[in-house]
Amino acid sequence: MALGAAAVSRGRLEAFSDGVFAVAITLLALNLAVAGPGHGSLAHQLSNRWPSFAAYAVSFATIGIIWVNHHALFKTFAGVDRVLVFLNLALLFFVVVIPFATTTMADYLRQGGSDAHLAAAMYGGVYEGTSLAFIALFWYPIRHGLLEQPIPPEAQRAAVVRFCLGSGGYLLVIGVAFVSPLAALALTGLIAIYYVADQTPNPTPAAAEVSG
């Protein structure tokens, strides 16, 4: 099959992606267990596991927001080609790694020390990879005419700037991790809030009205 030929339908690609997002979110919960009776009071166990709960909340919100933006982005696609399928797989690669990075960061955050800094930096690095993959996923269809409606050049540039701000934020998370892992986790949560707003490029108002 040629590189530019269609690989799968858009619906099938979205269904596969939704399944991966669902699995990634489910895996996050596997680190929330407590030791159980005989290991101190439940209150003590819960308080001792606070890094896991905090990391779970941030990662759950981030994966959920990625899924929402992924859905919004795919609504603008007229079709997909082979390259777009692989770009989507690159995004899903990082999404699936998020539970591992979350668990690792939470475990070492409780212990402190140099390993905690490295774990937090790795956590930020996974999100940086996710951000870069998402940028590629929305930029490629714009440049190769795979959208249902045209995106004005100014909207294209604005979307790139908005996503680069988020990507730059994750680079900051990596740097902050070597100073304070807890601050790096908090900053990751703030970036998730930033992405709550739809940062994906939108078609021209006139084109959107015609399609509606």
Contacts in CASP RR format, 6 or more apart in sequence:
PFRMAT RR
TARGET T0000
AUTHOR 0000-0000-0000
METHOD contacts of the structure
MODEL  1
MALGAAAVSRGRLEAFSDGVFAVAITLLALNLAVAGPGHGSLAHQLSNRW
PSFAAYAVSFATIGIIWVNHHALFKTFAGVDRVLVFLNLALLFFVVVIPF
ATTTMADYLRQGGSDAHLAAAMYGGVYEGTSLAFIALFWYPIRHGLLEQP
IPPEAQRAAVVRFCLGSGGYLLVIGVAFVSPLAALALTGLIAIYYVADQT
PNPTPAAAEVSG
1 7 0 8 1.000
1 82 0 8 1.000
2 82 0 8 1.000
3 82 0 8 1.000
3 83 0 8 1.000
4 81 0 8 1.000
4 82 0 8 1.000
4 83 0 8 1.000
5 81 0 8 1.000
5 82 0 8 1.000
6 79 0 8 1.000
6 80 0 8 1.000
6 81 0 8 1.000
6 82 0 8 1.000
7 80 0 8 1.000
7 81 0 8 1.000
7 82 0 8 1.000
7 85 0 8 1.000
8 16 0 8 1.000
8 80 0 8 1.000
8 85 0 8 1.000
9 80 0 8 1.000
10 74 0 8 1.000
10 77 0 8 1.000
10 79 0 8 1.000
10 80 0 8 1.000
13 74 0 8 1.000
13 80 0 8 1.000
13 85 0 8 1.000
13 88 0 8 1.000
14 71 0 8 1.000
14 74 0 8 1.000
17 70 0 8 1.000
17 88 0 8 1.000
17 92 0 8 1.000
18 67 0 8 1.000
20 92 0 8 1.000
20 95 0 8 1.000
20 96 0 8 1.000
21 63 0 8 1.000
21 64 0 8 1.000
21 66 0 8 1.000
21 67 0 8 1.000
21 70 0 8 1.000
21 95 0 8 1.000
23 96 0 8 1.000
24 63 0 8 1.000
24 95 0 8 1.000
24 96 0 8 1.000
24 98 0 8 1.000
24 99 0 8 1.000
25 60 0 8 1.000
25 63 0 8 1.000
25 64 0 8 1.000
27 99 0 8 1.000
28 56 0 8 1.000
28 59 0 8 1.000
28 60 0 8 1.000
28 63 0 8 1.000
28 98 0 8 1.000
28 99 0 8 1.000
28 102 0 8 1.000
29 56 0 8 1.000
30 99 0 8 1.000
30 103 0 8 1.000
31 52 0 8 1.000
31 55 0 8 1.000
31 56 0 8 1.000
31 99 0 8 1.000
31 102 0 8 1.000
31 103 0 8 1.000
31 106 0 8 1.000
32 49 0 8 1.000
32 52 0 8 1.000
32 53 0 8 1.000
32 56 0 8 1.000
34 42 0 8 1.000
34 45 0 8 1.000
34 46 0 8 1.000
34 49 0 8 1.000
35 45 0 8 1.000
36 42 0 8 1.000
36 45 0 8 1.000
39 45 0 8 1.000
46 53 0 8 1.000
48 110 0 8 1.000
51 105 0 8 1.000
51 106 0 8 1.000
51 107 0 8 1.000
51 109 0 8 1.000
51 110 0 8 1.000
52 103 0 8 1.000
52 106 0 8 1.000
52 107 0 8 1.000
54 106 0 8 1.000
54 185 0 8 1.000
55 102 0 8 1.000
55 103 0 8 1.000
55 105 0 8 1.000
55 106 0 8 1.000
55 109 0 8 1.000
55 123 0 8 1.000
55 185 0 8 1.000
56 102 0 8 1.000
56 106 0 8 1.000
58 102 0 8 1.000
58 185 0 8 1.000
58 188 0 8 1.000
58 189 0 8 1.000
58 192 0 8 1.000
59 98 0 8 1.000
59 99 0 8 1.000
59 102 0 8 1.000
61 189 0 8 1.000
61 192 0 8 1.000
62 98 0 8 1.000
62 127 0 8 1.000
62 188 0 8 1.000
62 189 0 8 1.000
62 191 0 8 1.000
62 192 0 8 1.000
62 195 0 8 1.000
63 95 0 8 1.000
63 98 0 8 1.000
65 192 0 8 1.000
65 195 0 8 1.000
65 196 0 8 1.000
66 91 0 8 1.000
66 95 0 8 1.000
66 130 0 8 1.000
66 134 0 8 1.000
66 195 0 8 1.000
69 134 0 8 1.000
69 195 0 8 1.000
69 198 0 8 1.000
69 199 0 8 1.000
69 200 0 8 1.000
70 91 0 8 1.000
70 134 0 8 1.000
70 137 0 8 1.000
72 198 0 8 1.000
72 200 0 8 1.000
73 137 0 8 1.000
73 138 0 8 1.000
73 200 0 8 1.000
76 141 0 8 1.000
76 147 0 8 1.000
76 148 0 8 1.000
76 149 0 8 1.000
76 151 0 8 1.000
76 200 0 8 1.000
76 201 0 8 1.000
76 202 0 8 1.000
76 203 0 8 1.000
77 84 0 8 1.000
77 141 0 8 1.000
77 146 0 8 1.000
77 147 0 8 1.000
77 148 0 8 1.000
78 145 0 8 1.000
78 146 0 8 1.000
78 147 0 8 1.000
78 148 0 8 1.000
79 146 0 8 1.000
80 88 0 8 1.000
80 146 0 8 1.000
81 144 0 8 1.000
81 146 0 8 1.000
83 140 0 8 1.000
83 144 0 8 1.000
84 137 0 8 1.000
84 140 0 8 1.000
84 141 0 8 1.000
84 146 0 8 1.000
87 133 0 8 1.000
87 136 0 8 1.000
87 137 0 8 1.000
87 140 0 8 1.000
88 137 0 8 1.000
90 133 0 8 1.000
90 136 0 8 1.000
90 137 0 8 1.000
91 130 0 8 1.000
91 133 0 8 1.000
91 134 0 8 1.000
91 137 0 8 1.000
93 133 0 8 1.000
94 126 0 8 1.000
94 127 0 8 1.000
94 129 0 8 1.000
94 130 0 8 1.000
94 133 0 8 1.000
95 130 0 8 1.000
97 126 0 8 1.000
98 126 0 8 1.000
98 127 0 8 1.000
98 130 0 8 1.000
101 122 0 8 1.000
101 123 0 8 1.000
101 124 0 8 1.000
101 125 0 8 1.000
101 126 0 8 1.000
102 123 0 8 1.000
104 119 0 8 1.000
104 122 0 8 1.000
104 123 0 8 1.000
105 119 0 8 1.000
105 120 0 8 1.000
105 122 0 8 1.000
105 123 0 8 1.000
105 181 0 8 1.000
105 185 0 8 1.000
107 119 0 8 1.000
108 115 0 8 1.000
108 116 0 8 1.000
108 118 0 8 1.000
108 119 0 8 1.000
108 120 0 8 1.000
108 181 0 8 1.000
109 116 0 8 1.000
109 119 0 8 1.000
109 120 0 8 1.000
109 181 0 8 1.000
109 182 0 8 1.000
109 185 0 8 1.000
112 181 0 8 1.000
116 181 0 8 1.000
117 177 0 8 1.000
117 178 0 8 1.000
117 179 0 8 1.000
117 181 0 8 1.000
118 177 0 8 1.000
119 181 0 8 1.000
120 173 0 8 1.000
120 177 0 8 1.000
120 181 0 8 1.000
120 184 0 8 1.000
120 185 0 8 1.000
121 174 0 8 1.000
121 175 0 8 1.000
121 177 0 8 1.000
121 178 0 8 1.000
121 184 0 8 1.000
123 173 0 8 1.000
123 177 0 8 1.000
123 184 0 8 1.000
123 185 0 8 1.000
123 188 0 8 1.000
124 170 0 8 1.000
124 173 0 8 1.000
124 174 0 8 1.000
124 177 0 8 1.000
124 184 0 8 1.000
124 188 0 8 1.000
125 170 0 8 1.000
125 173 0 8 1.000
125 174 0 8 1.000
127 170 0 8 1.000
127 173 0 8 1.000
127 188 0 8 1.000
127 191 0 8 1.000
128 167 0 8 1.000
128 168 0 8 1.000
128 170 0 8 1.000
128 171 0 8 1.000
128 173 0 8 1.000
128 174 0 8 1.000
129 170 0 8 1.000
131 163 0 8 1.000
131 166 0 8 1.000
131 167 0 8 1.000
131 168 0 8 1.000
131 170 0 8 1.000
132 167 0 8 1.000
134 163 0 8 1.000
135 160 0 8 1.000
135 163 0 8 1.000
135 164 0 8 1.000
135 167 0 8 1.000
138 159 0 8 1.000
138 163 0 8 1.000
138 200 0 8 1.000
138 201 0 8 1.000
139 160 0 8 1.000
140 146 0 8 1.000
141 147 0 8 1.000
142 151 0 8 1.000
142 156 0 8 1.000
142 201 0 8 1.000
147 203 0 8 1.000
148 203 0 8 1.000
148 211 0 8 1.000
149 203 0 8 1.000
149 204 0 8 1.000
149 207 0 8 1.000
149 208 0 8 1.000
149 211 0 8 1.000
150 203 0 8 1.000
150 204 0 8 1.000
150 207 0 8 1.000
151 159 0 8 1.000
151 201 0 8 1.000
151 202 0 8 1.000
151 203 0 8 1.000
151 204 0 8 1.000
152 204 0 8 1.000
155 201 0 8 1.000
155 202 0 8 1.000
155 203 0 8 1.000
155 204 0 8 1.000
156 201 0 8 1.000
158 201 0 8 1.000
159 199 0 8 1.000
159 200 0 8 1.000
159 201 0 8 1.000
162 199 0 8 1.000
163 199 0 8 1.000
165 194 0 8 1.000
166 191 0 8 1.000
166 194 0 8 1.000
166 195 0 8 1.000
169 187 0 8 1.000
169 191 0 8 1.000
170 188 0 8 1.000
170 191 0 8 1.000
172 187 0 8 1.000
173 184 0 8 1.000
173 187 0 8 1.000
173 188 0 8 1.000
173 191 0 8 1.000
174 184 0 8 1.000
175 184 0 8 1.000
176 183 0 8 1.000
176 184 0 8 1.000
176 187 0 8 1.000
177 184 0 8 1.000
202 208 0 8 1.000
203 211 0 8 1.000
END
